[in-house]
Amino acid sequence: MNSFELAKKISEILEDKHANDVEIVDLTEKSTIADYFVISTARNSSHVRALCDEVEEVLEKEEIIVSRKEGLRDGRWAVLDYDNVLVHVFNADTRDFFCLEKLWKDSKVTVEDEE
């Protein structure tokens, strides 16, 4: 599975678990941090953890293991690192404050862009 396919799969998992405002940000030409960010908003801290747990659980079944994870305890901004894809799950206030996707506003993609 390539980086975009992984990002797309993660976005589908998040949407199926009722994440809000799921976006894929293409960093392939702009950064060495990762190829893609998948950014989403959760309703509350419990939902942040539930979304991250679901992503991990589904991907582990396909033997795709998270390299690192941060922020799950606090539940305001959690990050799952899948090497070439970084998953950011925010609560609404934290996402509004950091506006992470606005830093890369020219890099947003939709699933149709890559297909």
Beta strands, then each sheet from edge to edge (+ up, - down):
strand 1: 20-26
strand 2: 36-42
strand 3: 68-70
strand 4: 77-81
strand 5: 85-91
strand 6: 108-109
sheet 1: 3+ 4- 5+ 2+ 1- 6+
end
